[in-house]
Amino acid sequence: MTAVTLMWEARAADGRGGELLEWARAQPLPAEPLRRETFTAPGDRVLVMTWWDAPCDADLPELPEPAAELVTRPVHRWRFTSHGTA
């Protein structure tokens, strides 16, 4: 089986980066990923990555959209297939 990484990224509304971070960290998933990490970046962006032992096209749980007033744009989502580490 191939490992897949799901990436969820949102940009907070002005002054609400901390609130978006806490919201994202509090979101449960109905299944447990192999690994889950939460990051922040300049511009009040919050990034959550989850790793799964599944194919890239598998039906996997993802974080939902936060409330519209918490973000400046729709969430961006990507899936990546791992090809190992060097």
Buried (B, 14 or more C-beta within 10 A) or exposed (E): EEBBBBBBBBBBBEEBBEBBBEBBEEBEBEEEBEEBEBEBEEEBBBBBBBBBEBEBEEEBBBBEEBEEEBBBEEBEEEBEEEEEEE
